[in-house]
Amino acid sequence: MSTSSIQTNLPGPKASSLLERRHSVVPDAVSYGLPTFAEKAEGARITDVDGNTFIDFAGAIGTINVGHCHPKVKEALHNQVEKFIHTGFNVMMYEPYIELAEKLANLAPGAHHKKVLLQNSGAEAVENAVKIARKYTGRQAIVTFANSFHGRTLMTMSMTSKVRPYKYEFGPFAPEVYKAPFPYTYRRPGGMSEGAYIDFMIEQFNDFLLKEVAPETVAAVFMEPVQGEGGFIVPDQRFVHAVKELCEKHGILFVADEIQTGFGRTGRYFASELFSITPDLITVSKSLGAGMPISGVIGRKEIMDAAGAGELGGTYSGNPVACQAAIAAIDIIDNENLNERAVEIGETVKATFTKMAEKVDCIGDVRGLGAMVAIEIVEDQKSKKPAKEMAGEMVAKAQNSGLLVLGAGVYGNVIRFLMPLVITDEELEEGLTILKETISAVWHENTEFSV
């Protein structure tokens, strides 16, 4: 039995009315992919206001690992709302903040004593990690990597690599932010082996600390264990270890931005575990809150305690309702074995498109960790030329066929998978079938047109 069901044109009658109202009061700069509006959602399905049902491979950009409206999350929210909604942790404290902080400290890599600061959004977590790193080290410079994404605020936008649409004409940017080269193995120079390429990229990072910024002025290096918006680029473990070792050598803090990679997405609570590294600081958000706005910075006690009283915090930071959602989400990941499920999902997705790439010349690369998988769309496998328009057409066509899916990548030619980890085998198979048929149809249309 089909899960997706498209009964109207998109947008349908009710969505068309809402879309008109939306354009009247919401800035055009707030983008949207599908021109419709959600009415209800459960698990890995979303139904819009006109009764169309979609299989969700987008997961609200990676925030719904435990699924939409999980009963345990709803129960936790209702129970907290019955007590109180907010007091301000810096006005009158509450236990949910402490309980969540304890859980995060216990889950994060490393046996050292950790402390946890809670905030509202991923960008806020990154901003605070910058503040903490600067306070602890007494240094100013921050290093991020090519293809990275860390947020849309002034500081995090400065740290982000992709210019359009995130940085274009929004400058000047925050000073003392430096971009280091990052390995993109699929796009290494022709004729160079993977091993030689990683050696070269490690050498490039060493040169970066000689030519671009003095290491003794660097407070922290921020790295996504798997680059999200950049296109789900997975760095070689040797590169990650080399960066970590250089940080340790020069007294630089290593910060893992786990906002998209965390809480089951890669098959672990933290992708850092898969690289066998222990970050000094970790930023978290997205699927931590199961759809509620919450984020955090997890770090070594001595680093987290460097700032003085009142120097960290915020009005809504660590809201008790959001804390309860996060506590419930962690329990769900444990009790429903979602880390293991992520590995199963990832294996299925990779196998599906690796096999399809043998027949369809536009799938250039299939990559990822756990259920954080992406396919890169190219004009042909030999040239590897990015096919941005073709990838966009595939995404749009899939959405109109009942599958919510997202693009990504610095070239705009990557299709990424962020489906809820509670997705059923039947829903997963149906979604993959929709996308396979879409890719095949669009590729054949473009191939015929080019001939």
Rosetta blueprint (number, residue, H / E / L):
1 M L
2 S L
3 T L
4 S L
5 S E
6 I L
7 Q L
8 T L
9 N L
10 L L
11 P L
12 G L
13 P H
14 K H
15 A H
16 S H
17 S H
18 L H
19 L H
20 E H
21 R H
22 R H
23 H H
24 S H
25 V H
26 V L
27 P L
28 D L
29 A L
30 V L
31 S L
32 Y L
33 G L
34 L L
35 P L
36 T L
37 F L
38 A E
39 E E
40 K E
41 A E
42 E E
43 G E
44 A L
45 R E
46 I E
47 T E
48 D E
49 V L
50 D L
51 G L
52 N L
53 T E
54 F E
55 I E
56 D E
57 F L
58 A L
59 G H
60 A H
61 I H
62 G H
63 T L
64 I L
65 N L
66 V L
67 G L
68 H E
69 C L
70 H L
71 P H
72 K H
73 V H
74 K H
75 E H
76 A H
77 L H
78 H H
79 N H
80 Q H
81 V H
82 E H
83 K H
84 F L
85 I L
86 H L
87 T L
88 G L
89 F L
90 N L
91 V L
92 M L
93 M L
94 Y L
95 E H
96 P H
97 Y H
98 I H
99 E H
100 L H
101 A H
102 E H
103 K H
104 L H
105 A H
106 N H
107 L H
108 A L
109 P L
110 G L
111 A L
112 H L
113 H L
114 K E
115 K E
116 V E
117 L E
118 L E
119 Q E
120 N L
121 S L
122 G H
123 A H
124 E H
125 A H
126 V H
127 E H
128 N H
129 A H
130 V H
131 K H
132 I H
133 A H
134 R H
135 K H
136 Y H
137 T H
138 G L
139 R L
140 Q L
141 A E
142 I E
143 V E
144 T E
145 F E
146 A L
147 N L
148 S L
149 F L
150 H L
151 G L
152 R L
153 T L
154 L H
155 M H
156 T H
157 M H
158 S H
159 M H
160 T L
161 S L
162 K L
163 V L
164 R L
165 P L
166 Y L
167 K L
168 Y L
169 E L
170 F L
171 G L
172 P L
173 F L
174 A L
175 P L
176 E L
177 V E
178 Y E
179 K E
180 A E
181 P L
182 F L
183 P L
184 Y L
185 T H
186 Y H
187 R H
188 R L
189 P L
190 G L
191 G L
192 M L
193 S L
194 E H
195 G H
196 A H
197 Y H
198 I H
199 D H
200 F H
201 M H
202 I H
203 E H
204 Q H
205 F H
206 N H
207 D H
208 F H
209 L H
210 L H
211 K H
212 E L
213 V L
214 A L
215 P H
216 E H
217 T H
218 V E
219 A E
220 A E
221 V E
222 F E
223 M E
224 E L
225 P L
226 V L
227 Q E
228 G L
229 E L
230 G L
231 G L
232 F L
233 I E
234 V L
235 P L
236 D L
237 Q H
238 R H
239 F H
240 V H
241 H H
242 A H
243 V H
244 K H
245 E H
246 L H
247 C H
248 E H
249 K H
250 H H
251 G L
252 I L
253 L E
254 F E
255 V E
256 A E
257 D E
258 E L
259 I L
260 Q L
261 T L
262 G L
263 F L
264 G L
265 R L
266 T L
267 G L
268 R L
269 Y L
270 F L
271 A H
272 S H
273 E H
274 L H
275 F H
276 S L
277 I L
278 T L
279 P L
280 D L
281 L E
282 I E
283 T E
284 V E
285 S L
286 K H
287 S H
288 L H
289 G H
290 A L
291 G L
292 M L
293 P L
294 I L
295 S E
296 G E
297 V E
298 I E
299 G E
300 R E
301 K H
302 E H
303 I H
304 M H
305 D L
306 A L
307 A L
308 G L
309 A L
310 G L
311 E L
312 L L
313 G L
314 G L
315 T L
316 Y L
317 S L
318 G L
319 N L
320 P H
321 V H
322 A H
323 C H
324 Q H
325 A H
326 A H
327 I H
328 A H
329 A H
330 I H
331 D H
332 I H
333 I H
334 D H
335 N H
336 E L
337 N L
338 L H
339 N H
340 E H
341 R H
342 A H
343 V H
344 E H
345 I H
346 G H
347 E H
348 T H
349 V H
350 K H
351 A H
352 T H
353 F H
354 T H
355 K H
356 M H
357 A L
358 E L
359 K L
360 V L
361 D L
362 C L
363 I E
364 G E
365 D E
366 V E
367 R E
368 G E
369 L E
370 G L
371 A L
372 M E
373 V E
374 A E
375 I E
376 E E
377 I E
378 V E
379 E L
380 D L
381 Q L
382 K L
383 S L
384 K L
385 K L
386 P E
387 A L
388 K H
389 E H
390 M H
391 A H
392 G H
393 E H
394 M H
395 V H
396 A H
397 K H
398 A H
399 Q H
400 N H
401 S L
402 G L
403 L E
404 L E
405 V L
406 L E
407 G E
408 A E
409 G L
410 V L
411 Y L
412 G L
413 N L
414 V E
415 I E
416 R E
417 F E
418 L L
419 M L
420 P L
421 L L
422 V L
423 I L
424 T L
425 D H
426 E H
427 E H
428 L H
429 E H
430 E H
431 G H
432 L H
433 T H
434 I H
435 L H
436 K H
437 E H
438 T H
439 I H
440 S H
441 A H
442 V H
443 W H
444 H H
445 E H
446 N H
447 T H
448 E H
449 F H
450 S H
451 V L
